[in-house]
């Protein structure tokens, strides 16, 4: 350990942690590994929804990870705060996706420390895209990672959403979006419930309704688990920064949604 | 030039290199690092807003340097890379100032003996602990020697008068305001301080200072720069404040900068400032409804993205029941 720091530590001009790793120790990068032929079965994360509200954006995810028709984990966190003004949610191969998010978090903080300034929201979205692009080889083997990225744009004072495909394509979404196996149903619910000028608490309600609908029709998405008290992960980003919603608050909203759906399985409209 | 015409003794060679490095360092302005009751304070005489001498390395670790800018900037970036690599491949808690100081020492030592020219820098790596006994301050010189310092460190040009001034006045557990006032007056004792031609009696003003802290009380990333009205107020001799606000600036932007003068600890402020303060304080309380829990908590690490206690209540206990 006590050795002179190698030349990669002193190469000039780079403020990207990923590029530093590629030069110093590529084995630490998800894209830097050679993977043997064949298909493995690994836990998959499922549904993430994101909703823009007045002055910010919210992201919510269920807690289930599945492996085939087997529930691999019931309380996995799939929504992450990536820096002071952004959040990312993941669907797809859970292990790889969490690694990508971890790397992305370090990437953003690394840039912030070296440059002494915040990265623009588009910059962050593009950095994430290049990480997903690096994962294409693994995606071809069935180990795809599909993130959803949302952040607060300091310049305009609005929340923005970016979606991705497995090839690293990055697309800006309007109003709301969902990814993962239950996303079809969640998107349907969001489309009916979303309107302009939502408040933060209304957005929380809508996100939980959408996740409920996703869990209703998709077996891989976890519904509200009242007996174990497992609630969706919800993070909000606005002028106050990125923060997780307190689980007690989420519990109350979930309880209301579940109660309102008694004898009314279609939910709010 | 390729062959060595005369024998040069190793002693002479090392001495020449050391003299060369020392001369380079002595040209710069000084930096003071000292621990106060709630953390570690860094004060540098620096007339530039953009070229920093003090910088954040990791959650609890900061860096200060004097000497040649391009060389210590290289070391700073290398330190951030070292720390982020460590934290990424192990855990955030495994990044320590001691490890970083060792890596720097090896590098500086190797450069001193092997490279064409030694680094003309002197650096401090400091880590704030859970309490003041846990604070660590390491001072590294151009030849790779490391010193574990307690209390305060002075680096740079003419350190002797500054060290003397601090030695007579420094006590541990001073408040931030006291420590800062002492550091600034000590720095002003340097005859080369301030504008050239001045006798050195003038006190350095906020515009000539770079001030930062590692504040024990903040969540996760403890490094904060102190600028603007807040710095002016801390330095204000007639109406000083003794600490920085507990909450970060409410405006969106880089989280590591504190500029808002929102502290109102002293009850004996005169009316004008009192009035002004209460107004702003009201704003801050509203902004950070979950006071103390700024959004900048542990959340950027997936493993610790929620406070531990909450996680336990959430899953662990109830699944057993």
Boltz contact constraints between the chains, C-beta under 6 A:
constraints:
  - contact:
      token1: [A, 2]
      token2: [B, 102]
      max_distance: 6.0
  - contact:
      token1: [A, 2]
      token2: [B, 106]
      max_distance: 6.0
  - contact:
      token1: [A, 3]
      token2: [B, 106]
      max_distance: 6.0
  - contact:
      token1: [A, 4]
      token2: [B, 106]
      max_distance: 6.0
  - contact:
      token1: [A, 4]
      token2: [B, 107]
      max_distance: 6.0
  - contact:
      token1: [A, 4]
      token2: [B, 110]
      max_distance: 6.0
  - contact:
      token1: [A, 5]
      token2: [B, 78]
      max_distance: 6.0
  - contact:
      token1: [A, 5]
      token2: [B, 103]
      max_distance: 6.0
  - contact:
      token1: [A, 5]
      token2: [B, 107]
      max_distance: 6.0
  - contact:
      token1: [A, 9]
      token2: [B, 78]
      max_distance: 6.0
  - contact:
      token1: [A, 9]
      token2: [B, 81]
      max_distance: 6.0
  - contact:
      token1: [A, 10]
      token2: [B, 74]
      max_distance: 6.0
  - contact:
      token1: [A, 10]
      token2: [B, 78]
      max_distance: 6.0
  - contact:
      token1: [A, 17]
      token2: [B, 84]
      max_distance: 6.0
  - contact:
      token1: [A, 20]
      token2: [B, 81]
      max_distance: 6.0
  - contact:
      token1: [A, 75]
      token2: [B, 315]
      max_distance: 6.0
  - contact:
      token1: [A, 80]
      token2: [B, 302]
      max_distance: 6.0
  - contact:
      token1: [A, 81]
      token2: [B, 299]
      max_distance: 6.0
  - contact:
      token1: [A, 84]
      token2: [B, 255]
      max_distance: 6.0
  - contact:
      token1: [A, 98]
      token2: [B, 302]
      max_distance: 6.0
  - contact:
      token1: [A, 102]
      token2: [B, 302]
      max_distance: 6.0
  - contact:
      token1: [A, 105]
      token2: [B, 300]
      max_distance: 6.0
  - contact:
      token1: [A, 106]
      token2: [B, 84]
      max_distance: 6.0
  - contact:
      token1: [A, 106]
      token2: [B, 88]
      max_distance: 6.0
  - contact:
      token1: [A, 110]
      token2: [B, 84]
      max_distance: 6.0
  - contact:
      token1: [A, 113]
      token2: [B, 56]
      max_distance: 6.0
  - contact:
      token1: [A, 113]
      token2: [B, 80]
      max_distance: 6.0
  - contact:
      token1: [A, 114]
      token2: [B, 77]
      max_distance: 6.0
  - contact:
      token1: [A, 114]
      token2: [B, 80]
      max_distance: 6.0
  - contact:
      token1: [A, 118]
      token2: [B, 254]
      max_distance: 6.0
  - contact:
      token1: [A, 154]
      token2: [B, 252]
      max_distance: 6.0
  - contact:
      token1: [A, 228]
      token2: [B, 318]
      max_distance: 6.0
  - contact:
      token1: [A, 228]
      token2: [B, 319]
      max_distance: 6.0
  - contact:
      token1: [A, 229]
      token2: [B, 318]
      max_distance: 6.0
  - contact:
      token1: [A, 239]
      token2: [B, 252]
      max_distance: 6.0
  - contact:
      token1: [A, 241]
      token2: [B, 295]
      max_distance: 6.0
  - contact:
      token1: [A, 242]
      token2: [B, 295]
      max_distance: 6.0
  - contact:
      token1: [A, 243]
      token2: [B, 295]
      max_distance: 6.0
  - contact:
      token1: [A, 247]
      token2: [B, 314]
      max_distance: 6.0
